[in-house]
């Protein structure tokens, strides 16, 4: 009996067909109801405190202290916001403006210094580069309060106490920012820079025209983190600022709490004002933040 080629040809099983492959791909990417439940629960954990804070701002002081607790205000009022902006002893609008100015200036300074230092440590060859980078990373393990006294003495020597420069300049040489951008710069193909060198570009042109535009997600991520760090800073402004009109928002809001009682609607109104710029900033740049964090660790 002669066996032909047709007799030994394997028969395609349903799993090997295109339908089977599509079915397996669908099962791998299918999102079940448990995933939606988990995402909903996690979202509520983050959203409910913000919603509670916002609703409390529209309550009266008595309503905010009532037991049992009511989620919705029994009587809607804007008293908390009127008190915040009408109190001359607590100029919240000045604190808000000071925080915006300090945070933006600090953000720009950190991104400028960190990007140049990261480019030198990732692309330029010089003696002691690895040793310098190791020493820079070592500073990340030093508690931040260790630098309070040296920074305070420096600000006092420069005559910058009780000024916005005492909040902007310290921390400009951010070790985390240098490390973060260096990791991103290392992931950029060197062929792009080599092509620019052949065309006659110098290091500054390569840095400003090639590296920085390609590093937009990482730069935006570092900018957001620097802005948040300056915006939420509480201890350092207390050390270096003495005038109420020069105070920033975070330490200024602490003065809204009385010694024996706390007006919760007023405090929550101040916290709401502090949260609004941060939420707007994140909504605008969240795509760059996610991309920057995802790509910064591609190459070490």
N, C-alpha and C positions, 0 to 999 in steps of 0.2 A: 504494500500500500504506500503510495507516494504522498508525501506531505507537502502541500504548496505553501507559498508565502502568506496567502490569505488565511490559511488555517491557523497560523501562529500569531497573527496580528492581535494584540491585546485589545480587549473590549473596554471602552471608556466607561468608567463607573460614574454614577451621579456626582460623587464627591470630586472627581477630576474635571468635570465639565465646568463651563463658565458659570452656570447657575449655582453650582456648589460653592465655587469661589466667592461669588457675590453674597451667598447666604452666610458664609463664614465671616466675610468682611462686615456685613451688616450686624451680625451678632457681637462682633468685637466692639463696634462703635455705637451700639444701641444704648440709649440712656433709659434706664428703668425708672419706675415710680419712686423707688427708694432714694435714688439720686436727687430727684426733685424735692422730696421731703427733707433730705439732709441739707440741701442748699437753702431751702426756705427757713429751716430752723437756724442755720448759721446767719442768714441775713437778718432775721429777727433779733438775734443776740446783739448785733451791731446797731441796728436801726432803732430798736425800742428805747435805749437810753437817750438817744438824740431826740426822739419824739417826746419822751417824758420831759426832757429839759426844755424843749420849745413850748410845750403846753403849760409848764409851770410858770413861764414868764407872763402868761395872760391871767394868772390867778391873783386873788387878793392874798395878803399875808395870812389872814385867818384861814382862808381856803387851803393854802399850801400846808398848813399845820394840822388840818382837820383829820380826825380819826373816826371812822375808817377812811382810808385814802381814796380819793376820787381821781380818776384819770383825766376826765374833762373838767375844765373850770366850771364852778358853780355860777360864777359871775365873771364874764369876760371883761378884762380891763387892760389898758396900756399904762397903768400906773408905774410899773417897774421901769419901762423905757423912759417915761417922763422924769423919773427920779434920777436915772443914770445921767441924762444929758442936761438936767437942770441943776445938779449939785455942783456948786463952784469949788467946794473942797475936794471933790473927786472928779476932775475933768477927764472923763472917759474918752471923749472925742480926741483929746490931745494924746492920751495914751495909745489910742488906736493908730493915730497918724505917726507917732514916734515908732511904734512897732513895725509899721509898714516900711518906713524909711530905713530903719536899722536892718530889717530882714532882707530888703532888696539890696542894700549896699553890701552887707555881709555875704549874701549869695553871689553877687558879681565878683567880689574879691576872692572868695574861695574857689570859684570855678576858674578864674584867671590864673591864680597861683598854682592850683593843683594840676591844671592841664599842662602848663609849661614844665612843671617838675616831672609829671608823669611821662611826658614825651622825651625828656632828657634821660630818664631812667629806663625807658623801653627801647629807644632807638639809638642814642648816642653812646659811643664807646669812650670811656675815660677810666683812669686809674681809681680804684676804690668804689666803683659803681655798685657792685653787689654788697660791699660792706656798708655803704651809705644807705642802701635800700633796707638791709637787715636792721640797721639802727633805727630807721624810720618806722619799720613794722613793730619794733620792740616798744616804741612809745605808745602803741595801742593798748598795751597791757598795763600801763601806768594809770592809776586812778586819777580822774580829772581834777579832784580837789587839790592834788599835789601842786598844780600849776597856779592856784589862786593867788598865793602870796607873791611869787615872782611876777605874775602879770599885773597885780595891783601895784607893786613897786615901780614897774615899768610905766604904767599909766600915770602914776604920781610924778615920776621924773619928767615925763613928757608934758605934764600939765593937762592931761586929758580926762581927769576925774570929773564926774558930773557932766559928761558930754557924750554925744552919740558915738564918738570915735572910740571910747572905752568899751563899747559893745561891738563895734564893727571890726576893729583890727585884730584883737586877740582871737585866736582860732582860725585866722586866715590861712595859715600853713597847716591845713587839715591833713593828717596822716592817712586817715581813711579815704579821703578824696583822692590823694595821690595813688594809693594802692588800687582803688576802684577803677580809675581811669587808666592806669598802667595795664591792668588786666585786659581792658577793652582795646587799648592801642596795640597790644601784642597780637590780637586776633586779626588786625588789618593786614592784608597781604603786602609783603615788602616789594613785590613787583611793581606796585603802583608808584612807590617812592623812587625805585630805581629808574623807572621810565621818566619820571619828572627830573631826576638828576641828569639823565642823558639829554633832556631838552634844555638844560641849563638852569634849572631851579635850585635855589639854595635851601638851607634847612628851614628858615623862617617861612619861605613861600610854601614849602611842602607841608609845614605844620598848619598854616592858616588856610591854605587852599585845598588840601587833600585830607589831612588827618582830622581836623576839626569838623568839616562838613560830614564826613563818614561816621563821626562819633556823636552825632546829634542825640541819639537816645541816651547814651551814657552821660552826656553833659546835662541834659534835661533832668535826668534822675538825680545827679549830684546837686543840681540847682534846687530841686524840690526838697531834698534832704537838708541842705544848708539853710534854706528858708525856714523849714519847720524847726530846725535846731535853734535858730535865732528867735523865732516867733514864740516858742514855748519856754525859752530860757527864763528861769525864775531866780536862782541863787545869785548868779553873777551881777545882774542889774541892781540887786539889793546892796551889794558890796560897793559899787562904784557910782551909783546915782543917789543924790541927796535931795534934789528939788522935786516937789510933786509934779510940776509941769513938765519935767523931763523924764518922768517914769514911763516905762513901757507897760503894755497891757497885762502881761502875766503877773508881775508883782503888784501892779496897781489894783487888780481885781481882788487881791487878798485884803486890801484895806476896806472893802465893802462889807466885810464881816465885822460885826460889832464885838465888843469884849464880852458881853453877857447874852446877847441874842443875835440871831442872824435872820435877815430879811431874805428868804429863799427866792422869791420871784426876782428881786433885784440882782442877786448873785447869779441866778440862772440866765437873766437877760445879758449880763456881762459875759458869761460863758458862751452864750449864743453868738454874740458879736465876735468873740475870739474864734469861734469855729467856722463862721461863714467864709472868710477869705481862704482858709485852708481847704474847705470842701470844694470851693470854686476852682482853686488851683489844681487840685487832684483830678477833678472831672475834666478839666481842659487838657491836662498832660498825661493822663493815665496810660494812654497807648505807648508813649515814649518811655514811661517809667517801667512798664512791664517788659518792653523790648530791651531796655538798657540792663535791667537786672538779669534777664535771661541770657544775654550775650556777653556779659562782663566776665564770665567764668569759663569761656570756651577754651582759653589757652592760658597756662600759668607760667 
